[in-house]
Amino acid sequence: MLDVKRNALRELPIKERLTTFKETTFTYDDETAIKEAKRCHKCKNAPCAKGCPVGVDIPGFISKIACHDFDSAALILKSVNALPSICGRVCPQEEQCEKFCVKCKANREAVATGRLERFIGDYLLNKGNLPKASSVVSTKTSKIAVIGSGPASLSCANDCAMAGLDVTVFESLHSPGGVLTYGIPEFRLPKDLVNAEIESLKNIGVKIKVNYLIGKTLFFKELVEQYNAVFIGTGAGLPKFLGIEGEELNGVYSANEYLTRTNLMKAYSTNSQTPIVKHKNVIVLGGGNVAFDAARTALRLGTESTILAYRRGHNELRARHEEIVHAQQEGVQIKTLIAPVKIVSTDGVNVTSVEFVRSELSEPDSSGRRGFTLIPNSNFEIACDATIVAIGTNPNPLIKGGFDGLITDSRGCIPVDSNFKTNLDTVYAGGDATTGSATVISAMGAGKKAAASIIARFAN
């Protein structure tokens, strides 16, 4: 079979992107999806599936697309993945399923698994008639409480509900979705799509209560007493800072604050109750997806210049290739091998520049990632009126204070055993609350595994 090039996604024109928060790319149409699906070799050992944290039968659902049988493809996909439209957009497929595609061994482009997953997810949402996946119906009426409504929690809630358990999700904010709602910008993940995926969970019986801060609105002890099992999927919402001089100045944001105010609280709207000051020159510190999300958001909020500064080299950037390309197309300046040492203010109140020192790459560590060393006496400044710190997050510290008897480690992460059970007998946890910040799909995988343990114990 002759190999053909991977089918690209259509994209919003660059000039238009900078004036709107509309999604940057468009989902495949039917013809393109079928064409892309026919590139799959349907390998019997399915190496791509081994790279999927939630265990999707990738050749199975793609082969159905190739036959124009979208309903069957949806049934295969939805049976193990509660959020296909979301995963198809934000998961790093190039480091997971697509990385193991046999085409890569022949230096060809991998089958676009993520784009096909997105196609089927959107097909389901547009159809509005979800196929029913087979499930093991519980012989008990066990009640399960899920704390948080991010990807780990939604995945756990879905599987428990499909097994016939009575599931209630408690969300501290006024809108469910966790990082899917407050952390990922509209131009990468439309919120009406997130809401639609959440509605599909409600349709199978999942109850969602918002404005419930466990430990405050409802005590953790009460929750444990009222429910047979509790799953904690509160994510990692505590931003990390650099610990350098000037981080307390006006105009310094954590990426969490900047993105939450924009995504969840619509800071870009003239009617927003929490608007963000329109800045002229923004510097984003970091090199991951969140850093690029913040940089691209700043452009859409009207900055004249947005610089992303990273202490390692371009090849060490942790963001997805697609997002790096889109950022460069839109005008984000990427400056590598520079490390921030001070945030500067000429008036003692507002940010006026960031002082950097140049760096150079050092030998790779045990993971294969190259480190860096600072070059003495190479300091210089870049002017700005805002700085966004995007160097990662840790679990919310409210866990320590509000969850009586629950053990956490030095980072605030919740240790779990192989069944995702905490030190408390009926309390389980998964996702970023147990690992620190990671990917949406890895959090979903943890939620599924925790759900399997809960179902085995409380549904049979």
ABEGO torsion letter per residue (X at the ends): XBBBBBBBBBBBBAAAAAABABBABBBBBAAAAAAAAAABAGBAAGAAAAABAAGBBAAAAAAAAAAGBAAAAAAAAAAABABAAAAAAABBAAABAAAABAAAAAGBBBBBAAAAAAAAAAAAAAAGBBBBBBBBBBABABBBBBBEABAAAAAAAAAAAAAGBBBBBBBABABBGEAAAAABBAAABBAAAAAAAAAAAAAAGBBBBBGBBBGAABBAAAAAAABABBBBBAEBABBBBAGBBGAABBGBBBAAAAAAAAAAAGAABAABABBBBBBABBBBBEABAAAAAAAAAAAAAGBABBBBBBABBAAABABBAAAAAAAAAAGBBBBBGBBBABBBBAAGABBABBBBBBBBBBBBBAAGBBBBBBBBGABBBBBBABBBBBAEBBBBAAAAAABBGBBBBAAGBBBBBAAGBBABAABBBBEAAAAEBBBAAAAAAAAAAAAAAAAAAAAX
